[in-house]
Amino acid sequence: MKLLFDQNLPHSLVDRLSDLFPSSAHVRRADLARSDDDAIWEHARSNGFVIVSKDSDFQQRSLLLGAPPKVVWLRVGNCPTSRIEQLLREHSAELHTFEADPKQSLLVLS
């Protein structure tokens, strides 16, 4: 499972979670830091990423367009990187099940 972390999330999550989600990326490392949501969506779709964001724009896009790509919407507000890492680790099995289910396009974690 490859995650693509949106601009509103720390890029350090890529390295911190590499044991569970190898080949993941951050939009900054993928040269998409200044790109609009359309470009990020297309990059994720074309390259097999699941978008992870705190931004409701991707949640809305997922509901309108469906997958691919799939979207994980983090409803956590302002919190330390360690809390986001912990949340994704705690829900690792759920994330992998979500990715494998062709009927699901959005997973909300809070």
Phi and psi restraints in degrees (value plus and minus 20) as a CYANA .aco file:
   2 LYS   PHI    -129.9   -89.9
   2 LYS   PSI     102.3   142.3
   3 LEU   PHI    -119.0   -79.0
   3 LEU   PSI     123.2   163.2
   4 LEU   PHI    -136.3   -96.3
   4 LEU   PSI      87.7   127.7
   5 PHE   PHI    -101.3   -61.3
   5 PHE   PSI     110.1   150.1
   6 ASP   PHI     -92.0   -52.0
   6 ASP   PSI     146.5   186.5
   7 GLN   PHI     -76.8   -36.8
   7 GLN   PSI     -49.9    -9.9
   8 ASN   PHI     -99.4   -59.4
   8 ASN   PSI     -16.2    23.8
   9 LEU   PHI    -136.9   -96.9
   9 LEU   PSI     129.8   169.8
  10 PRO   PHI     -85.6   -45.6
  10 PRO   PSI     116.1   156.1
  11 HIS   PHI     -87.0   -47.0
  11 HIS   PSI     -38.8     1.2
  12 SER   PHI     -86.5   -46.5
  12 SER   PSI     -36.2     3.8
  13 LEU   PHI     -82.0   -42.0
  13 LEU   PSI     -49.5    -9.5
  14 VAL   PHI     -78.1   -38.1
  14 VAL   PSI     -69.7   -29.7
  15 ASP   PHI     -94.2   -54.2
  15 ASP   PSI     -58.4   -18.4
  16 ARG   PHI     -85.2   -45.2
  16 ARG   PSI     -47.4    -7.4
  17 LEU   PHI    -132.2   -92.2
  17 LEU   PSI      -5.7    34.3
  18 SER   PHI     -84.0   -44.0
  18 SER   PSI     -43.5    -3.5
  19 ASP   PHI     -90.5   -50.5
  19 ASP   PSI     -50.4   -10.4
  20 LEU   PHI    -117.7   -77.7
  20 LEU   PSI     -52.8   -12.8
  21 PHE   PHI    -150.9  -110.9
  21 PHE   PSI      48.5    88.5
  22 PRO   PHI     -85.0   -45.0
  22 PRO   PSI     134.9   174.9
  23 SER   PHI      49.5    89.5
  23 SER   PSI      -5.1    34.9
  24 SER   PHI     -95.1   -55.1
  24 SER   PSI     147.9   187.9
  25 ALA   PHI    -169.5  -129.5
  25 ALA   PSI     147.2   187.2
  26 HIS   PHI    -137.6   -97.6
  26 HIS   PSI     125.8   165.8
  27 VAL   PHI     -75.9   -35.9
  27 VAL   PSI     -52.4   -12.4
  28 ARG   PHI     -84.3   -44.3
  28 ARG   PSI     -62.9   -22.9
  29 ARG   PHI     -94.2   -54.2
  29 ARG   PSI     -38.7     1.3
  30 ALA   PHI    -116.4   -76.4
  30 ALA   PSI      -4.6    35.4
  31 ASP   PHI      38.2    78.2
  31 ASP   PSI      15.8    55.8
  32 LEU   PHI    -138.1   -98.1
  32 LEU   PSI      -6.5    33.5
  33 ALA   PHI     -79.4   -39.4
  33 ALA   PSI     -53.9   -13.9
  34 ARG   PHI    -123.9   -83.9
  34 ARG   PSI      -9.1    30.9
  35 SER   PHI    -104.6   -64.6
  35 SER   PSI     135.6   175.6
  36 ASP   PHI    -102.2   -62.2
  36 ASP   PSI     153.4   193.4
  37 ASP   PHI     -80.5   -40.5
  37 ASP   PSI     -53.9   -13.9
  38 ASP   PHI     -79.6   -39.6
  38 ASP   PSI     -65.6   -25.6
  39 ALA   PHI     -87.2   -47.2
  39 ALA   PSI     -59.9   -19.9
  40 ILE   PHI     -85.5   -45.5
  40 ILE   PSI     -64.1   -24.1
  41 TRP   PHI     -78.8   -38.8
  41 TRP   PSI     -67.4   -27.4
  42 GLU   PHI     -86.0   -46.0
  42 GLU   PSI     -60.7   -20.7
  43 HIS   PHI     -81.2   -41.2
  43 HIS   PSI     -65.4   -25.4
  44 ALA   PHI     -83.6   -43.6
  44 ALA   PSI     -64.4   -24.4
  45 ARG   PHI     -82.7   -42.7
  45 ARG   PSI     -66.4   -26.4
  46 SER   PHI     -90.5   -50.5
  46 SER   PSI     -44.4    -4.4
  47 ASN   PHI    -134.7   -94.7
  47 ASN   PSI      -9.3    30.7
  48 GLY   PHI      52.3    92.3
  48 GLY   PSI      10.3    50.3
  49 PHE   PHI    -113.1   -73.1
  49 PHE   PSI     134.3   174.3
  50 VAL   PHI    -122.8   -82.8
  50 VAL   PSI     104.5   144.5
  51 ILE   PHI     -98.2   -58.2
  51 ILE   PSI     112.3   152.3
  52 VAL   PHI    -137.0   -97.0
  52 VAL   PSI     103.5   143.5
  53 SER   PHI    -171.2  -131.2
  53 SER   PSI     135.8   175.8
  54 LYS   PHI    -118.8   -78.8
  54 LYS   PSI     -20.4    19.6
  55 ASP   PHI    -107.4   -67.4
  55 ASP   PSI     107.9   147.9
  56 SER   PHI     -91.1   -51.1
  56 SER   PSI     -34.2     5.8
  57 ASP   PHI     -79.7   -39.7
  57 ASP   PSI     -61.9   -21.9
  58 PHE   PHI     -91.8   -51.8
  58 PHE   PSI     -52.9   -12.9
  59 GLN   PHI     -81.4   -41.4
  59 GLN   PSI     -66.3   -26.3
  60 GLN   PHI     -85.1   -45.1
  60 GLN   PSI     -62.3   -22.3
  61 ARG   PHI     -82.4   -42.4
  61 ARG   PSI     -59.2   -19.2
  62 SER   PHI     -83.3   -43.3
  62 SER   PSI     -61.6   -21.6
  63 LEU   PHI     -87.2   -47.2
  63 LEU   PSI     -54.3   -14.3
  64 LEU   PHI     -98.1   -58.1
  64 LEU   PSI     -62.9   -22.9
  65 LEU   PHI    -123.8   -83.8
  65 LEU   PSI     -39.7     0.3
  66 GLY   PHI      51.3    91.3
  66 GLY   PSI    -188.4  -148.4
  67 ALA   PHI    -123.4   -83.4
  67 ALA   PSI     139.2   179.2
  68 PRO   PHI    -103.1   -63.1
  68 PRO   PSI     141.6   181.6
  69 PRO   PHI    -101.5   -61.5
  69 PRO   PSI     145.1   185.1
  70 LYS   PHI    -105.7   -65.7
  70 LYS   PSI     138.9   178.9
  71 VAL   PHI    -149.9  -109.9
  71 VAL   PSI     113.9   153.9
  72 VAL   PHI    -129.0   -89.0
  72 VAL   PSI      96.7   136.7
  73 TRP   PHI    -121.5   -81.5
  73 TRP   PSI      97.2   137.2
  74 LEU   PHI    -111.9   -71.9
  74 LEU   PSI      94.4   134.4
  75 ARG   PHI    -122.6   -82.6
  75 ARG   PSI      53.9    93.9
  76 VAL   PHI    -142.7  -102.7
  76 VAL   PSI     -27.1    12.9
  77 GLY   PHI      43.4    83.4
  77 GLY   PSI    -180.3  -140.3
  78 ASN   PHI     -96.7   -56.7
  78 ASN   PSI     103.8   143.8
  79 CYS   PHI    -176.6  -136.6
  79 CYS   PSI     143.1   183.1
  80 PRO   PHI     -88.0   -48.0
  80 PRO   PSI     136.1   176.1
  81 THR   PHI     -75.7   -35.7
  81 THR   PSI     -56.8   -16.8
  82 SER   PHI     -81.2   -41.2
  82 SER   PSI     -53.7   -13.7
  83 ARG   PHI     -89.4   -49.4
  83 ARG   PSI     -60.8   -20.8
  84 ILE   PHI     -85.3   -45.3
  84 ILE   PSI     -63.9   -23.9
  85 GLU   PHI     -78.8   -38.8
  85 GLU   PSI     -67.0   -27.0
  86 GLN   PHI     -79.9   -39.9
  86 GLN   PSI     -63.7   -23.7
  87 LEU   PHI     -80.3   -40.3
  87 LEU   PSI     -66.3   -26.3
  88 LEU   PHI     -88.6   -48.6
  88 LEU   PSI     -54.6   -14.6
  89 ARG   PHI     -87.3   -47.3
  89 ARG   PSI     -64.9   -24.9
  90 GLU   PHI     -81.6   -41.6
  90 GLU   PSI     -50.4   -10.4
  91 HIS   PHI    -126.7   -86.7
  91 HIS   PSI       0.1    40.1
  92 SER   PHI     -76.2   -36.2
  92 SER   PSI     -68.1   -28.1
  93 ALA   PHI     -82.1   -42.1
  93 ALA   PSI     -62.2   -22.2
  94 GLU   PHI     -83.6   -43.6
  94 GLU   PSI     -59.2   -19.2
  95 LEU   PHI     -83.0   -43.0
  95 LEU   PSI     -63.3   -23.3
  96 HIS   PHI     -88.3   -48.3
  96 HIS   PSI     -57.4   -17.4
  97 THR   PHI     -84.8   -44.8
  97 THR   PSI     -62.0   -22.0
  98 PHE   PHI     -79.5   -39.5
  98 PHE   PSI     -66.0   -26.0
  99 GLU   PHI     -81.7   -41.7
  99 GLU   PSI     -57.3   -17.3
 100 ALA   PHI     -98.1   -58.1
 100 ALA   PSI     -36.2     3.8
 101 ASP   PHI    -107.3   -67.3
 101 ASP   PSI      90.1   130.1
 102 PRO   PHI     -88.1   -48.1
 102 PRO   PSI     -33.3     6.7
 103 LYS   PHI    -106.6   -66.6
 103 LYS   PSI     -36.7     3.3
 104 GLN   PHI    -119.9   -79.9
 104 GLN   PSI     120.8   160.8
 105 SER   PHI    -144.2  -104.2
 105 SER   PSI     -35.1     4.9
 106 LEU   PHI    -157.5  -117.5
 106 LEU   PSI     113.9   153.9
 107 LEU   PHI    -146.3  -106.3
 107 LEU   PSI     106.5   146.5
 108 VAL   PHI    -126.1   -86.1
 108 VAL   PSI     105.7   145.7
 109 LEU   PHI    -138.8   -98.8
 109 LEU   PSI     115.0   155.0
